[in-house]
Amino acid sequence: MEERAAPRERFDRREILVSGSAASGVLLLAGGGFALAAEAGEQLIPWADQPPPVPPPAQGVVKTLTPWESLDSWITPNDKFFGVGHYEWPAINAATWRLNVVGQVGAPLGYALNDLKARPRQEVTFTLECSGNNGLPFLTSAIGNAKWAGASLADILEAAKIKGGAKEVVFFGADRGDEVLRPGTPLELKFTENFARSMSIDDAMNPANILCYEMNGEPLPAARGAPVRLIAPGWFGIANVKWLRRIEVLETRFMGSFMAHEYVTVREESRDGETVVEQTSVGRGLLKSAPARVTRTGSGYRVDGMAWGPTPITAVEVKIDGGAWTKATLAEADNSPFAWRFWHLDWAATPGEHSITSRAIDAAGNVQPAMDDPRIANKKTYWESNGQITRQIRIV
C-alpha cells in the first residue's frame, strides 16, 4: 500500500535567509570499502558546528535529513535518503498508474508499470544532491548515493518518434499545488499546476537517463517518487522529477514555475564597469567536496570526506585552520562516473578548536571555488552552492 504524506505546509523560499557559511559533511568509509566498520579503538569526534533543525515553515518541504554521522554506508539506505517536495506528496495506486508520452511525437505512447518493467532493465549508481544543499544553514545533508534501475528514457523517446523542430522534453509529476504571480498587485494571478521540469531534446536523449522504478534493489519508495521517477545522472535533484505521470515533447521552451520562477540562480556580475544581473535555471550538478568526519585512531586522527561532480575527480586537497593545502588520499574510483568518491587525510591534531576545509579538483583542472570566489560571493540565491565547505571541530 502506498503511504500518504501529510499535507504540505507551504513556505516561501524567499523568506529564508541565505547563509554563506553553511557547513556540511557526510559519514563516510574509513578506506575504500562499501560499509562502515569502525576499527578497534576508533573514536568518532563530533563536529562542533552541528546544523540547526529544519524550521517549521520548511518542515513540509524538507524531510528525512539524516545527520551525517548517522549515515553508515557508501550506498545510502532508502529510509535514510533525503526527501524534498514542493507540493503535497501524492499517493498513487501503482496498479492503475499510467505514463503517457505525448506532444510533438509521431507515435504517442502509454505505459503501465508492468510495461516499463518488461523493457530492458538499466541500472546506474548516482549521487543525487539537492540544488539547495549547503545554501541554507539547516540544509546540509540533502545528498545521497543510490543504485537506481528502470527503463531507458532514450529508447522510449525514440519509440515515440520525436518530430523535427521539437525543442524540449517536459516531465510532469503527479504532485500539484497553488502558485501566485505578482502577489498584492493588480496583475496578481493565482493558478494550480503540476510540478514539472524540462530539458533539451539532446539532454533528454542521454543514454544514462532512466525511468526509474527501483532503488537499491527494492521497489522505488512512495516518498522517493513511486511508482516511477526520472533519474538524470549528473543533474541536481530538482531535474529528477518524482511521481511521473506525463512526458510531453514541445516545439517551444517550457516556462513552468520550476523552470522560469523558482530554482533560478541569480548572480551579479561586473561587465565593462557595469553591474549586471545573470539569471540561470538550475541544471547540472557542480564540482564539490565535503569534510565528512574526524576519528581518533590510536595516537593520531583521520579526516574522511567525499567529492563528486560532473567530471571525474582527480584530487582533493584539505586545509587545516589557516595552513597550506595538503593533498588527501583518494579511494579507488567506483565504476560509475556519477557516484561520489571518497578521500581521507591523516592528521596529527593538537588540542583546541580547529577548522577543516576541503576542495575538489577534476580532470579538466577545475577547482572547487572558495566562498569568496565571485561565482559564490556574488550569488544572491541559495541554489547551486558549491563553495568550499569548512567544518569546525574541538580536539581535547
Summary of the structure (lengths in Angstrom):
residues: 396
radius of gyration: 21.6
end to end distance: 50.2
largest distance: 68.9
contacts: 1241
relative contact order: 0.17
helix: 11%
strand: 41%
